[in-house]
Amino acid sequence: MARDQFKAFAAYVDGLETIAGEALARFEAHGRNSYFGPILDGQPARKFRDQIPLQIRRTAGAFFTSAVLARRLSRQILSNLPPDAVIADPACGLGDLLLVAARELPTVPDLVGTLRIWGSHLMGFDTQPEFVRATKIRLLLLAMLRSHHTEGSSDPKVADLFPMICTRDFIASPQGLVGASHILINPPYNQLLVPCGCTWGNRKVSAAALFMDVCLSNAAAGAKIGALLPDVLRAGSYYADWRRHIESLSEGMKITTYGQFDNWTDVDVFILELTKATAQQTAKAIWWKTPKSTCDSRVGDYFDVHVGSVVPHRDPEEGLSLAYIHAKTLPAWGVVKRINEKRRFSGASFSPPFVAVRRTSRPGDKRAIATIITGRREVAVENHVIALFPHGKTVAECRKLVRVLMSRRTDKWLDERIRCRHLTVGVLEDLPWWRL
């Protein structure tokens, strides 16, 4: 993250430390609950969102868990905590998940005693020092609200609190996680290059997928893990190998779809709960429930389905000059007989007739918006478009498919089956061929 653009938030964290220091000096925690309440319930995330540009937040993957979502994620994982539990968050951010965990830990009347107890139970890592400092300050404020200052106790310094919460690149240095009995994580969702030796991805992958792999690989057998993950990991074709890898390291998996992360983050998420297995597993998890349908056939029985092969900003403009379609130029539910836009392309081109479907769609909106492409010329198709080719090679079949895609039953089925923003080949192949 750019340090110059981070200065405003660092100044806010300085202010939090001043508030904590002043409250400690007079130990007015209970009297200043109105001050502490917002700090413990989302104010730091709002300040960060207001002060840091969206592109910087996306690059850093810095989107923080709301209190409601944090409680939902931790409800089962933290139930019946044993006395020796160690709760870790390998991407702790501003500490929202650790705050939920701290509320499940015991306290004593002495503030310093409470901090010592919590320090032996809470573990957290983040690459941003200001996030770590904010996490410790917020935990200190919570401890002040739940404890009473004992005469003669020395006031703790923020830097000395919670020795297992520290600045660290967890992906590069995952050591120490083996000491955690419970792990809660809302990892970054930005894209990262896969490390050497990765068996389930190539080129770039979601950081969330990588965090879960490293978490499971380094957690102790029997550790309970709760993760908030982007829906593409649950339902996307690209992550099929990742899902099998996670299954091989886990047992007792539970998958719960949730919906949009928050009002400011246009990503649907799901909750993954599991236990690190004591040995490699072969059982498959149910990542999605196939929506009910009375149809005995599916789109894949009548059409071949392919993603467009043109990657606009990567593929050089060389080769034959071809008619070119992309999502922005396709009229919804229309028929295109003449394509005016052209592009040089040396890769795979497609022969009409076929149905072009926009890959990007939002759950709750109209899904699988289609256009029929006709004509005799070869067509270059952008990779944000899925092309469906009728087995009988007729326009009449294409029209039947469009009626299937226009059906409200299709929207409902897709919303149940896949909630990430990109439709996949496999999902469209499995779409029921409704009797219309």
DRENTIKE-834366 format. One record per residue (C-alpha): residue number from 1; residue in three letters; x, y, z. Coordinates in steps of 0.02 Angstrom, whole numbers, m for minus. Layout:
<lodos>
+-----+------+--------+--------+--------+
: seq : type :     c1 :     c2 :     c3 :
+-----+------+--------+--------+--------+
: NUM :  ALA :      X :      Y :      Z :
...
+-----+------+--------+--------+--------+
</lodos>
This chain:
<lodos>
+-----+------+--------+--------+--------+
: seq : type :     c1 :     c2 :     c3 :
+-----+------+--------+--------+--------+
:   1 :  MET :      0 :      0 :      0 :
:   2 :  ALA :     65 :    174 :    m45 :
:   3 :  ARG :    130 :    252 :    116 :
:   4 :  ASP :     85 :    431 :     66 :
:   5 :  GLN :    m96 :    382 :     40 :
:   6 :  PHE :    m94 :    288 :    205 :
:   7 :  LYS :    m41 :    438 :    311 :
:   8 :  ALA :   m218 :    497 :    345 :
:   9 :  PHE :   m268 :    330 :    419 :
:  10 :  ALA :   m106 :    321 :    519 :
:  11 :  ALA :   m154 :    489 :    596 :
:  12 :  TYR :   m324 :    417 :    641 :
:  13 :  VAL :   m240 :    270 :    729 :
:  14 :  ASP :   m130 :    395 :    823 :
:  15 :  GLY :   m292 :    474 :    883 :
:  16 :  LEU :   m357 :    306 :    942 :
:  17 :  GLU :   m199 :    280 :   1042 :
:  18 :  THR :   m219 :    452 :   1121 :
:  19 :  ILE :   m398 :    411 :   1172 :
:  20 :  ALA :   m340 :    247 :   1249 :
:  21 :  GLY :   m198 :    333 :   1341 :
:  22 :  GLU :   m310 :    468 :   1413 :
:  23 :  ALA :   m439 :    341 :   1468 :
:  24 :  LEU :   m303 :    237 :   1550 :
:  25 :  ALA :   m234 :    387 :   1643 :
:  26 :  ARG :   m400 :    413 :   1732 :
:  27 :  PHE :   m471 :    241 :   1697 :
:  28 :  GLU :   m634 :    311 :   1634 :
:  29 :  ALA :   m677 :    166 :   1521 :
:  30 :  HIS :   m852 :    141 :   1587 :
:  31 :  GLY :   m890 :    326 :   1581 :
:  32 :  ARG :   m826 :    340 :   1404 :
:  33 :  ASN :   m923 :    197 :   1329 :
:  34 :  SER :  m1003 :    320 :   1207 :
:  35 :  TYR :   m826 :    355 :   1144 :
:  36 :  PHE :   m773 :    174 :   1139 :
:  37 :  GLY :   m933 :    104 :   1061 :
:  38 :  PRO :   m907 :    172 :    884 :
:  39 :  ILE :   m721 :    126 :    888 :
:  40 :  LEU :   m767 :    m53 :    929 :
:  41 :  ASP :   m909 :    m62 :    805 :
:  42 :  GLY :   m851 :    m13 :    631 :
:  43 :  GLN :   m785 :    164 :    645 :
:  44 :  PRO :   m605 :    118 :    595 :
:  45 :  ALA :   m666 :     30 :    438 :
:  46 :  ARG :   m773 :    182 :    392 :
:  47 :  LYS :   m625 :    299 :    418 :
:  48 :  PHE :   m515 :    189 :    310 :
:  49 :  ARG :   m647 :    181 :    174 :
:  50 :  ASP :   m666 :    371 :    176 :
:  51 :  GLN :   m480 :    409 :    177 :
:  52 :  ILE :   m406 :    278 :     60 :
:  53 :  PRO :   m452 :    275 :   m127 :
:  54 :  LEU :   m548 :    123 :   m188 :
:  55 :  GLN :   m409 :     68 :   m307 :
:  56 :  ILE :   m283 :     66 :   m165 :
:  57 :  ARG :   m404 :    m34 :    m57 :
:  58 :  ARG :   m431 :   m158 :   m199 :
:  59 :  THR :   m245 :   m179 :   m231 :
:  60 :  ALA :   m215 :   m212 :    m46 :
:  61 :  GLY :   m371 :   m321 :    m29 :
:  62 :  ALA :   m417 :   m214 :    122 :
:  63 :  PHE :   m604 :   m240 :    152 :
:  64 :  PHE :   m650 :   m266 :    333 :
:  65 :  THR :   m776 :   m380 :    417 :
:  66 :  SER :   m931 :   m297 :    491 :
:  67 :  ALA :   m977 :   m339 :    670 :
:  68 :  VAL :  m1133 :   m432 :    612 :
:  69 :  LEU :  m1036 :   m536 :    487 :
:  70 :  ALA :   m895 :   m568 :    611 :
:  71 :  ARG :  m1019 :   m637 :    737 :
:  72 :  ARG :  m1101 :   m745 :    604 :
:  73 :  LEU :   m934 :   m817 :    550 :
:  74 :  SER :   m875 :   m856 :    726 :
:  75 :  ARG :  m1036 :   m922 :    801 :
:  76 :  GLN :  m1002 :  m1107 :    777 :
:  77 :  ILE :   m812 :  m1102 :    774 :
:  78 :  LEU :   m800 :  m1020 :    945 :
:  79 :  SER :   m937 :  m1118 :   1031 :
:  80 :  ASN :   m879 :  m1217 :   1183 :
:  81 :  LEU :   m702 :  m1147 :   1185 :
:  82 :  PRO :   m582 :  m1253 :   1290 :
:  83 :  PRO :   m480 :  m1163 :   1425 :
:  84 :  ASP :   m319 :  m1178 :   1324 :
:  85 :  ALA :   m391 :  m1114 :   1160 :
:  86 :  VAL :   m283 :  m1004 :   1050 :
:  87 :  ILE :   m384 :   m906 :    921 :
:  88 :  ALA :   m290 :   m843 :    769 :
:  89 :  ASP :   m329 :   m726 :    624 :
:  90 :  PRO :   m190 :   m736 :    493 :
:  91 :  ALA :   m258 :   m581 :    403 :
:  92 :  CYS :   m319 :   m483 :    553 :
:  93 :  GLY :   m343 :   m313 :    470 :
:  94 :  LEU :   m419 :   m197 :    600 :
:  95 :  GLY :   m456 :   m340 :    720 :
:  96 :  ASP :   m643 :   m365 :    699 :
:  97 :  LEU :   m634 :   m555 :    710 :
:  98 :  LEU :   m515 :   m549 :    858 :
:  99 :  LEU :   m634 :   m431 :    947 :
: 100 :  VAL :   m772 :   m560 :    929 :
: 101 :  ALA :   m653 :   m693 :    995 :
: 102 :  ALA :   m601 :   m585 :   1143 :
: 103 :  ARG :   m783 :   m570 :   1198 :
: 104 :  GLU :   m781 :   m760 :   1222 :
: 105 :  LEU :   m626 :   m755 :   1335 :
: 106 :  PRO :   m625 :   m741 :   1525 :
: 107 :  THR :   m585 :   m580 :   1617 :
: 108 :  VAL :   m523 :   m536 :   1791 :
: 109 :  PRO :   m555 :   m374 :   1889 :
: 110 :  ASP :   m378 :   m314 :   1855 :
: 111 :  LEU :   m359 :   m239 :   1680 :
: 112 :  VAL :   m178 :   m294 :   1666 :
: 113 :  GLY :   m229 :   m470 :   1716 :
: 114 :  THR :   m364 :   m472 :   1582 :
: 115 :  LEU :   m240 :   m412 :   1452 :
: 116 :  ARG :   m117 :   m547 :   1504 :
: 117 :  ILE :   m252 :   m681 :   1487 :
: 118 :  TRP :   m308 :   m618 :   1317 :
: 119 :  GLY :   m129 :   m602 :   1259 :
: 120 :  SER :   m103 :   m788 :   1286 :
: 121 :  HIS :   m260 :   m833 :   1188 :
: 122 :  LEU :   m259 :   m715 :   1037 :
: 123 :  MET :   m146 :   m726 :    885 :
: 124 :  GLY :   m151 :   m616 :    730 :
: 125 :  PHE :    m46 :   m562 :    582 :
: 126 :  ASP :    m56 :   m424 :    452 :
: 127 :  THR :     67 :   m344 :    332 :
: 128 :  GLN :     12 :   m167 :    380 :
: 129 :  PRO :     86 :   m104 :    546 :
: 130 :  GLU :    m55 :     22 :    568 :
: 131 :  PHE :   m185 :   m116 :    556 :
: 132 :  VAL :    m94 :   m214 :    691 :
: 133 :  ARG :    m82 :    m60 :    801 :
: 134 :  ALA :   m268 :    m23 :    777 :
: 135 :  THR :   m310 :   m204 :    821 :
: 136 :  LYS :   m213 :   m194 :    984 :
: 137 :  ILE :   m291 :    m27 :   1032 :
: 138 :  ARG :   m467 :    m90 :   1000 :
: 139 :  LEU :   m434 :   m247 :   1104 :
: 140 :  LEU :   m366 :   m136 :   1242 :
: 141 :  LEU :   m523 :    m29 :   1240 :
: 142 :  LEU :   m632 :   m184 :   1248 :
: 143 :  ALA :   m531 :   m251 :   1394 :
: 144 :  MET :   m554 :    m84 :   1484 :
: 145 :  LEU :   m742 :    m96 :   1463 :
: 146 :  ARG :   m742 :   m272 :   1537 :
: 147 :  SER :   m619 :   m247 :   1681 :
: 148 :  HIS :   m587 :   m137 :   1833 :
: 149 :  HIS :   m422 :    m52 :   1865 :
: 150 :  THR :   m337 :   m125 :   2019 :
: 151 :  GLU :   m240 :     m4 :   2126 :
: 152 :  GLY :    m53 :    m21 :   2100 :
: 153 :  SER :    m64 :    m93 :   1924 :
: 154 :  SER :     50 :    m13 :   1796 :
: 155 :  ASP :    m30 :     57 :   1638 :
: 156 :  PRO :      8 :    m55 :   1489 :
: 157 :  LYS :     90 :     12 :   1330 :
: 158 :  VAL :      5 :    m31 :   1166 :
: 159 :  ALA :    165 :    m93 :   1085 :
: 160 :  ASP :    190 :   m219 :   1225 :
: 161 :  LEU :     14 :   m291 :   1219 :
: 162 :  PHE :    m39 :   m455 :   1139 :
: 163 :  PRO :    132 :   m526 :   1094 :
: 164 :  MET :     57 :   m652 :    970 :
: 165 :  ILE :    m21 :   m511 :    866 :
: 166 :  CYS :    113 :   m440 :    753 :
: 167 :  THR :    159 :   m371 :    583 :
: 168 :  ARG :    195 :   m517 :    468 :
: 169 :  ASP :    168 :   m576 :    290 :
: 170 :  PHE :     76 :   m735 :    331 :
: 171 :  ILE :     93 :   m811 :    158 :
: 172 :  ALA :    283 :   m793 :    166 :
: 173 :  SER :    299 :   m838 :    351 :
: 174 :  PRO :    157 :   m948 :    413 :
: 175 :  GLN :    256 :  m1018 :    559 :
: 176 :  GLY :    168 :  m1008 :    726 :
: 177 :  LEU :     m5 :  m1049 :    660 :
: 178 :  VAL :     18 :  m1228 :    717 :
: 179 :  GLY :     m8 :  m1163 :    894 :
: 180 :  ALA :   m185 :  m1106 :    855 :
: 181 :  SER :   m332 :  m1216 :    900 :
: 182 :  HIS :   m461 :  m1103 :    816 :
: 183 :  ILE :   m436 :   m996 :    660 :
: 184 :  LEU :   m549 :   m858 :    596 :
: 185 :  ILE :   m506 :   m773 :    433 :
: 186 :  ASN :   m575 :   m647 :    309 :
: 187 :  PRO :   m427 :   m650 :    189 :
: 188 :  PRO :   m390 :   m522 :     52 :
: 189 :  TYR :   m484 :   m549 :   m111 :
: 190 :  ASN :   m359 :   m467 :   m229 :
: 191 :  GLN :   m263 :   m566 :   m361 :
: 192 :  LEU :    m90 :   m639 :   m327 :
: 193 :  LEU :     35 :   m734 :   m432 :
: 194 :  VAL :     37 :   m917 :   m383 :
: 195 :  PRO :    195 :   m973 :   m292 :
: 196 :  CYS :    307 :  m1111 :   m357 :
: 197 :  GLY :    238 :  m1284 :   m319 :
: 198 :  CYS :     55 :  m1233 :   m319 :
: 199 :  THR :    m43 :  m1383 :   m383 :
: 200 :  TRP :   m215 :  m1304 :   m406 :
: 201 :  GLY :   m188 :  m1140 :   m498 :
: 202 :  ASN :    m84 :  m1054 :   m630 :
: 203 :  ARG :    m37 :   m873 :   m663 :
: 204 :  LYS :   m146 :   m768 :   m547 :
: 205 :  VAL :   m269 :   m829 :   m415 :
: 206 :  SER :   m376 :   m752 :   m280 :
: 207 :  ALA :   m272 :   m713 :   m125 :
: 208 :  ALA :   m414 :   m790 :    m25 :
: 209 :  ALA :   m382 :   m959 :   m107 :
: 210 :  LEU :   m197 :   m947 :    m67 :
: 211 :  PHE :   m229 :   m896 :    114 :
: 212 :  MET :   m343 :  m1046 :    140 :
: 213 :  ASP :   m213 :  m1164 :     65 :
: 214 :  VAL :    m75 :  m1096 :    178 :
: 215 :  CYS :   m192 :  m1096 :    329 :
: 216 :  LEU :   m238 :  m1278 :    308 :
: 217 :  SER :    m63 :  m1333 :    264 :
: 218 :  ASN :      9 :  m1253 :    422 :
: 219 :  ALA :   m132 :  m1278 :    548 :
: 220 :  ALA :   m124 :  m1413 :    679 :
: 221 :  ALA :   m229 :  m1569 :    653 :
: 222 :  GLY :   m397 :  m1543 :    736 :
: 223 :  ALA :   m392 :  m1352 :    722 :
: 224 :  LYS :   m563 :  m1277 :    687 :
: 225 :  ILE :   m567 :  m1149 :    546 :
: 226 :  GLY :   m700 :  m1024 :    493 :
: 227 :  ALA :   m670 :   m923 :    335 :
: 228 :  LEU :   m764 :   m789 :    240 :
: 229 :  LEU :   m725 :   m815 :     56 :
: 230 :  PRO :   m777 :   m746 :   m115 :
: 231 :  ASP :   m910 :   m852 :   m199 :
: 232 :  VAL :   m800 :   m884 :   m351 :
: 233 :  LEU :   m701 :  m1008 :   m245 :
: 234 :  ARG :   m859 :  m1105 :   m207 :
: 235 :  ALA :   m936 :  m1108 :   m380 :
: 236 :  GLY :   m808 :  m1052 :   m510 :
: 237 :  SER :   m740 :  m1181 :   m633 :
: 238 :  TYR :   m564 :  m1111 :   m617 :
: 239 :  TYR :   m557 :  m1163 :   m434 :
: 240 :  ALA :   m614 :  m1344 :   m453 :
: 241 :  ASP :   m436 :  m1406 :   m415 :
: 242 :  TRP :   m426 :  m1289 :   m265 :
: 243 :  ARG :   m588 :  m1362 :   m196 :
: 244 :  ARG :   m522 :  m1539 :   m212 :
: 245 :  HIS :   m361 :  m1485 :   m124 :
: 246 :  ILE :   m458 :  m1408 :     21 :
: 247 :  GLU :   m564 :  m1565 :     34 :
: 248 :  SER :   m407 :  m1673 :     48 :
: 249 :  LEU :   m349 :  m1576 :    202 :
: 250 :  SER :   m516 :  m1556 :    291 :
: 251 :  GLU :   m656 :  m1646 :    377 :
: 252 :  GLY :   m828 :  m1595 :    437 :
: 253 :  MET :   m845 :  m1460 :    305 :
: 254 :  LYS :   m996 :  m1345 :    307 :
: 255 :  ILE :  m1030 :  m1220 :    168 :
: 256 :  THR :  m1157 :  m1079 :    188 :
: 257 :  THR :  m1194 :   m948 :     55 :
: 258 :  TYR :  m1212 :   m773 :    128 :
: 259 :  GLY :  m1237 :   m640 :     m6 :
: 260 :  GLN :  m1152 :   m474 :    m41 :
: 261 :  PHE :  m1005 :   m436 :     74 :
: 262 :  ASP :  m1070 :   m262 :    117 :
: 263 :  ASN :  m1149 :   m109 :     38 :
: 264 :  TRP :   m981 :    m46 :    m25 :
: 265 :  THR :   m906 :   m209 :    m88 :
: 266 :  ASP :   m986 :   m287 :   m242 :
: 267 :  VAL :   m933 :   m466 :   m203 :
: 268 :  ASP :  m1043 :   m610 :   m146 :
: 269 :  VAL :   m966 :   m718 :    m11 :
: 270 :  PHE :   m991 :   m883 :     77 :
: 271 :  ILE :   m943 :   m952 :    246 :
: 272 :  LEU :   m832 :  m1106 :    252 :
: 273 :  GLU :   m819 :  m1202 :    416 :
: 274 :  LEU :   m706 :  m1353 :    434 :
: 275 :  THR :   m583 :  m1449 :    542 :
: 276 :  LYS :   m404 :  m1485 :    490 :
: 277 :  ALA :   m401 :  m1671 :    457 :
: 278 :  THR :   m283 :  m1789 :    544 :
: 279 :  ALA :   m250 :  m1878 :    378 :
: 280 :  GLN :   m282 :  m1845 :    194 :
: 281 :  GLN :   m466 :  m1863 :    150 :
: 282 :  THR :   m552 :  m1932 :     m3 :
: 283 :  ALA :   m732 :  m1881 :     35 :
: 284 :  LYS :   m806 :  m1742 :    m71 :
: 285 :  ALA :   m892 :  m1591 :      5 :
: 286 :  ILE :  m1056 :  m1519 :    m59 :
: 287 :  TRP :  m1000 :  m1348 :   m120 :
: 288 :  TRP :  m1170 :  m1311 :   m195 :
: 289 :  LYS :  m1340 :  m1391 :   m198 :
: 290 :  THR :  m1403 :  m1418 :   m374 :
: 291 :  PRO :  m1568 :  m1320 :   m383 :
: 292 :  LYS :  m1721 :  m1429 :   m402 :
: 293 :  SER :  m1785 :  m1455 :   m577 :
: 294 :  THR :  m1912 :  m1571 :   m656 :
: 295 :  CYS :  m1819 :  m1565 :   m823 :
: 296 :  ASP :  m1733 :  m1721 :   m885 :
: 297 :  SER :  m1619 :  m1627 :  m1005 :
: 298 :  ARG :  m1501 :  m1480 :   m995 :
: 299 :  VAL :  m1426 :  m1349 :  m1108 :
: 300 :  GLY :  m1266 :  m1451 :  m1128 :
: 301 :  ASP :  m1369 :  m1589 :  m1211 :
: 302 :  TYR :  m1407 :  m1473 :  m1358 :
: 303 :  PHE :  m1263 :  m1348 :  m1363 :
: 304 :  ASP :  m1074 :  m1346 :  m1354 :
: 305 :  VAL :  m1017 :  m1208 :  m1237 :
: 306 :  HIS :   m853 :  m1110 :  m1248 :
: 307 :  VAL :   m780 :   m951 :  m1176 :
: 308 :  GLY :   m725 :   m820 :  m1303 :
: 309 :  SER :   m540 :   m830 :  m1343 :
: 310 :  VAL :   m492 :   m646 :  m1364 :
: 311 :  VAL :   m408 :   m564 :  m1213 :
: 312 :  PRO :   m416 :   m382 :  m1272 :
: 313 :  HIS :   m271 :   m305 :  m1177 :
: 314 :  ARG :   m156 :   m455 :  m1191 :
: 315 :  ASP :   m178 :   m530 :  m1365 :
: 316 :  PRO :    m81 :   m438 :  m1502 :
: 317 :  GLU :   m179 :   m371 :  m1651 :
: 318 :  GLU :   m105 :   m485 :  m1782 :
: 319 :  GLY :   m169 :   m618 :  m1899 :
: 320 :  LEU :   m330 :   m616 :  m2000 :
: 321 :  SER :   m449 :   m469 :  m1992 :
: 322 :  LEU :   m607 :   m541 :  m1914 :
: 323 :  ALA :   m778 :   m482 :  m1862 :
: 324 :  TYR :   m764 :   m449 :  m1676 :
: 325 :  ILE :   m894 :   m452 :  m1537 :
: 326 :  HIS :   m880 :   m406 :  m1355 :
: 327 :  ALA :  m1002 :   m381 :  m1212 :
: 328 :  LYS :  m1024 :   m193 :  m1236 :
: 329 :  THR :  m1082 :   m208 :  m1417 :
: 330 :  LEU :  m1207 :   m352 :  m1399 :
: 331 :  PRO :  m1390 :   m299 :  m1401 :
: 332 :  ALA :  m1484 :   m388 :  m1262 :
: 333 :  TRP :  m1598 :   m525 :  m1330 :
: 334 :  GLY :  m1568 :   m466 :  m1508 :
: 335 :  VAL :  m1506 :   m544 :  m1670 :
: 336 :  VAL :  m1345 :   m483 :  m1750 :
: 337 :  LYS :  m1332 :   m518 :  m1936 :
: 338 :  ARG :  m1194 :   m395 :  m1980 :
: 339 :  ILE :  m1045 :   m358 :  m1866 :
: 340 :  ASN :   m964 :   m191 :  m1904 :
: 341 :  GLU :   m819 :   m199 :  m1781 :
: 342 :  LYS :   m663 :   m293 :  m1837 :
: 343 :  ARG :   m503 :   m351 :  m1755 :
: 344 :  ARG :   m347 :   m441 :  m1809 :
: 345 :  PHE :   m332 :   m604 :  m1715 :
: 346 :  SER :   m230 :   m761 :  m1740 :
: 347 :  GLY :   m317 :   m870 :  m1610 :
: 348 :  ALA :   m476 :   m973 :  m1616 :
: 349 :  SER :   m625 :   m895 :  m1703 :
: 350 :  PHE :   m805 :   m954 :  m1704 :
: 351 :  SER :   m928 :   m995 :  m1845 :
: 352 :  PRO :  m1110 :   m936 :  m1833 :
: 353 :  PRO :  m1244 :   m971 :  m1792 :
: 354 :  PHE :  m1218 :   m964 :  m1604 :
: 355 :  VAL :  m1287 :   m880 :  m1448 :
: 356 :  ALA :  m1173 :   m755 :  m1361 :
: 357 :  VAL :  m1202 :   m735 :  m1174 :
: 358 :  ARG :  m1125 :   m599 :  m1067 :
: 359 :  ARG :  m1021 :   m683 :   m932 :
: 360 :  THR :  m1041 :   m543 :   m804 :
: 361 :  SER :  m1203 :   m532 :   m708 :
: 362 :  ARG :  m1261 :   m491 :   m533 :
: 363 :  PRO :  m1368 :   m607 :   m426 :
: 364 :  GLY :  m1543 :   m538 :   m414 :
: 365 :  ASP :  m1532 :   m456 :   m585 :
: 366 :  LYS :  m1570 :   m530 :   m754 :
: 367 :  ARG :  m1442 :   m667 :   m783 :
: 368 :  ALA :  m1370 :   m745 :   m943 :
: 369 :  ILE :  m1419 :   m602 :  m1060 :
: 370 :  ALA :  m1405 :   m671 :  m1236 :
: 371 :  THR :  m1384 :   m617 :  m1418 :
: 372 :  ILE :  m1401 :   m728 :  m1572 :
: 373 :  ILE :  m1254 :   m712 :  m1694 :
: 374 :  THR :  m1291 :   m760 :  m1875 :
: 375 :  GLY :  m1200 :   m743 :  m2041 :
: 376 :  ARG :  m1064 :   m836 :  m2133 :
: 377 :  ARG :   m905 :   m748 :  m2076 :
: 378 :  GLU :   m791 :   m812 :  m1939 :
: 379 :  VAL :   m806 :   m712 :  m1779 :
: 380 :  ALA :   m677 :   m669 :  m1646 :
: 381 :  VAL :   m760 :   m671 :  m1475 :
: 382 :  GLU :   m699 :   m579 :  m1319 :
: 383 :  ASN :   m667 :   m683 :  m1163 :
: 384 :  HIS :   m805 :   m593 :  m1066 :
: 385 :  VAL :   m930 :   m680 :  m1180 :
: 386 :  ILE :   m983 :   m863 :  m1179 :
: 387 :  ALA :  m1030 :   m937 :  m1347 :
: 388 :  LEU :  m1156 :  m1080 :  m1362 :
: 389 :  PHE :  m1159 :  m1180 :  m1525 :
: 390 :  PRO :  m1314 :  m1282 :  m1572 :
: 391 :  HIS :  m1280 :  m1463 :  m1615 :
: 392 :  GLY :  m1394 :  m1448 :  m1767 :
: 393 :  LYS :  m1311 :  m1285 :  m1822 :
: 394 :  THR :  m1478 :  m1195 :  m1847 :
: 395 :  VAL :  m1542 :  m1023 :  m1797 :
: 396 :  ALA :  m1705 :  m1104 :  m1740 :
: 397 :  GLU :  m1610 :  m1197 :  m1603 :
: 398 :  CYS :  m1529 :  m1033 :  m1551 :
: 399 :  ARG :  m1701 :   m953 :  m1533 :
: 400 :  LYS :  m1758 :  m1097 :  m1422 :
: 401 :  LEU :  m1606 :  m1070 :  m1311 :
: 402 :  VAL :  m1641 :   m884 :  m1297 :
: 403 :  ARG :  m1816 :   m923 :  m1235 :
: 404 :  VAL :  m1740 :  m1038 :  m1103 :
: 405 :  LEU :  m1618 :   m903 :  m1049 :
: 406 :  MET :  m1754 :   m771 :  m1040 :
: 407 :  SER :  m1858 :   m876 :   m920 :
: 408 :  ARG :  m1875 :   m817 :   m740 :
: 409 :  ARG :  m1839 :   m996 :   m691 :
: 410 :  THR :  m1665 :   m976 :   m766 :
: 411 :  ASP :  m1629 :   m822 :   m660 :
: 412 :  LYS :  m1688 :   m911 :   m503 :
: 413 :  TRP :  m1588 :  m1068 :   m544 :
: 414 :  LEU :  m1428 :   m970 :   m578 :
: 415 :  ASP :  m1447 :   m868 :   m418 :
: 416 :  GLU :  m1454 :  m1029 :   m318 :
: 417 :  ARG :  m1313 :  m1113 :   m413 :
: 418 :  ILE :  m1183 :   m975 :   m432 :
: 419 :  ARG :  m1173 :   m806 :   m347 :
: 420 :  CYS :  m1006 :   m743 :   m412 :
: 421 :  ARG :  m1012 :   m611 :   m547 :
: 422 :  HIS :   m947 :   m721 :   m689 :
: 423 :  LEU :  m1051 :   m861 :   m764 :
: 424 :  THR :   m954 :  m1018 :   m809 :
: 425 :  VAL :   m958 :  m1145 :   m948 :
: 426 :  GLY :  m1004 :  m1285 :   m827 :
: 427 :  VAL :  m1150 :  m1190 :   m752 :
: 428 :  LEU :  m1226 :  m1150 :   m922 :
: 429 :  GLU :  m1203 :  m1330 :   m977 :
: 430 :  ASP :  m1298 :  m1388 :   m822 :
: 431 :  LEU :  m1440 :  m1262 :   m842 :
: 432 :  PRO :  m1605 :  m1357 :   m860 :
: 433 :  TRP :  m1686 :  m1357 :  m1032 :
: 434 :  TRP :  m1853 :  m1290 :   m972 :
: 435 :  ARG :  m2013 :  m1347 :  m1056 :
: 436 :  LEU :  m2085 :  m1184 :  m1121 :
+-----+------+--------+--------+--------+
</lodos>
